[in-house]
Amino acid sequence: MALVALAACAGVFAGAGPAAAEEGEVKPIDVVVAVDESGSLRPEAVIQEKAAATTIALGELSAQSRVIVFGFASRGTKPAVESQRCELRPGAGAADREAMGRCIQQNINLRAGGDGDDTDFVAALNQGISDLGGSDRPKVLFLLTDGRLDVRGDTSYGPNDTAQQQHAEDLLRRQVLPKAKERGVQVWPLGFGGDIDQTMLEFFAANGGRAQCDGREVTPKATLVQDSGGARLLKSMQEAFATARCGGSSFAEPTTLDGGGEVTLKVPIPAIATDGTITVYKADPAVSVTFTDPDGRKAPSSGEADGSTFELAGNSGTVEALRIRNPKPGDWAVKLVAPGGMSKQLVTASALWQGVLRSVFVLDPPSPAPGQAFTVYMRPHTRSLEITDPKILEGLTFSARLTGAGADTSVALLDDGKDADAKAGDAIYSASFQLPANASGRYTVRGVASGTGVAADEHSETFEPGKPTDVNAQIAFDRAPAEAGSTRSGVVRVTNRGTAPKEVRLLVKDLNRSGSVSVSPATAAAAPGQSEFKFSLAFAKDAVGPSGGVLQLVDAASGDVLTNTPLGVTVTERPSWPQRYFWWLVGAAVLLAAAAVKAALMLVARVRGQDVRGLQFALYRGNQQQGGVLGPEPEHRSNRFDFDILVPQDHRDPAGLRSTNTGEGPYTARRGGKSGVLLGHPGAGKPLELLTDGPAVDLQHLPGGYSIAVRDSGQVPKQRDYDPPQHEDTSPTNRAPEYL
């Protein structure tokens, strides 16, 4: 970033020189962990020390950091400091971190009496200071011990016990600690057990180097743990490491895990965190661990998923650590499942995190005239989040300082909607300054954003007072998130106190990614008096993440900046085609489903409408029904009914109906036509149309005056007689049939 944003780094002080981290990345550090192996330790205490050292080694946030772990005691058959040291070099990956955990487990061991099982702090601190070297990175030395200085019997310190102790103490006070302070080595003692020289450990902490965090100096402190319990020791170690590293930490409540059982621990990570490590103390390497993000997604052991990058190490040991770049904010769930037969163990989880805060820093106008008031803006964001909710920034402070001839003023930048701050709660922090009326020379405005758990973000702007201008302007647009590939409109309001139109130009500068946002139209004419013109911001199709940047209005002729404002729009990934048209697809699917249902119902209705069951036929001669009614068998669905008409030779004998096999006719009844039933018959090619529940129809192809009628019960009917056919017959002998 050039003009006003991100002067030299993100996550460190601007102008910090070669110590600065790559922009947007957590700053690497150098760490040494010196682990006491003296004979006063209990075996279980050594196990806890190993776990604490592994927590630091695997939990470090930057892959470019260097971590060294070694054991120490006193000189005997072995040197005071173990010759075998475990080291994690810059650029180490998951396999290297895994090997580091194994190295700590194998090489930190309780000393036997003849090996030198006392406590030589001089040797331990000297070795740690030497290992940390002269780099300009932050240097942190952790001292894990259960006792006090004891070099009695080591003739290199003097001829007798008293002289040896005194000489070692003098070396610590006059040489070792001054050297640590000179080289900027922070000493963080962690003492546990019942025989601690608290005064000496506090002296170590107070007289080494200092931590430089969020614009303030932090003095290391000695932490005393009353017992060697794993959960308490690890929490104390993690808290000390978070403070030394200028990070934040959070913890799950320790709990017990039985063999064959499972527990789920919750560890919160705040939205301001850009990098984090969740570390689990699982007591037994056989315990399996699953990490789930706040959205309920299981985290992979490596690679990228849902905008985060993961790297797991330590699953073969008692400490397992998941390093996460761009972690999801919220409560992470850590599920531990124990193998059968495991004894009851105490387990715990913690998170170490840091926020790499970046800010756009703007002066409006950028070159105020003598005596003119001007506004300072800071708009913070992380590498993956344009911060729009000020709640995320609770606990952080924003300030600015103006220096130059006749000016040395500091103010707090606020987001309260008062005075220079245009709108409360928009996460743009503002304040105003006024140049002296006789201002001349160069002036500098320095802005700082700082707070616990975030790396300090400092920017500065230097300017010379400009000439008064006839044009005042204001840029307004919506800073809500925008999809990649989309556009957004805004408006520029101008007051031109001159007598001629002023040509002005809009520019987008200092974007996080060049070309990710463009503005049109490029120029406009501001008429005398008050006027306004609209503009459009276009977000590139591949622009995803915080835009950063500044939107400027400049005088097209002179290039002088008339006004500028932070851009500050989060560009979100463009949804896929199915996602963009999801509700259209849902609507289409609903319509198709409705059409399919309707078609199915129509088909069912059609099939049911063709079913001839329920039809009953009656044969008449004159008005006299011949025999009983006849219809299809109710248990067999069919779309046709075949039957025959039995006509006697002697018309005095009754006629009748007889069903035949399907396809054998000669009469075939089907539903259809306007009348209800079509009756195919051997007398003609055209079927007869019978009206259900209507009058009988003459069978003209049969001699003897026969007719046929049909009724439809709508269901499988019981047999019954029919009403007589509705045609006149004057025979006195005829009678109407009755229904059964």
Order of alpha helices (4+ residues) and beta strands (2+ residues): beta-alpha-beta-beta-alpha-alpha-alpha-beta-alpha-alpha-beta-alpha-beta-beta-beta-alpha-beta-beta-beta-beta-beta-beta-beta-beta-beta-beta-beta-beta-beta-beta-beta-beta-beta-beta-beta-beta-beta-beta-beta-beta-beta-beta-beta-beta-beta-alpha-alpha-beta-beta-beta-beta-beta-beta-beta-beta-beta
